[in-house]
Each structure stands twice: as C-alpha cells, then as structure tokens.
Amino acid sequence: MTRQQILDLYFLDARHQLVAIAAFLDRAERASGKDDFRLQAFRAALAELSTKKKGKAKKVLLAFSDLTTKPMAKAEGKGACGTWLENKHQTICARNSVRP
C-alpha cells in the first residue's frame, strides 16, 4: 500500500485513539495522588511514538513488558496490571484486582 492509501484507511481511527489517550492523560493528571509505575511506563511508551525510527509498536510493547526470565515464587494476585517495574507491580496489581 502507498502512504496515501494507509492514511486514507487508518487516519481517522488513529486520530480517535490519540484523542482517547489524551483524554485518559487529562483525567489521570487532574486526579489527586502521585504517578505510579504504570503512568511512568505509559509516558515512556508515548515518547517512542515521537521518533521517526522504525519499530514503534515493538518498542511500545517492550515499554510495558516484563523481560525477566526467572519465575516469581508466588503471585500476590490474579489480575494483570498491564506493565512491569521490578516487583512493584505485584502489590499494586493485587490491591487493584479486588473489585466491589
């Protein structure tokens, strides 16, 4: 496909997703409290999008990925939290996996 064809097919969808991301960040930044590792990983992934380098999707996925190879002895919860920062995700995700 040509660049023009890609733009014709996918631009509006990508625009919509970008507006949704902006709205998410607006909500997160208006809310009280501190950034945690998930928002930090999200911002790191966003930074990858502003480069002209190839492989953006891979770099975004890697920004959220657990690249360790050693298994955990015991998971503290059942829910996934979408990103990784050493062992900090275990406690936060376990706390957030309980829904009322």
Beta strands, then each sheet from edge to edge (+ up, - down):
end
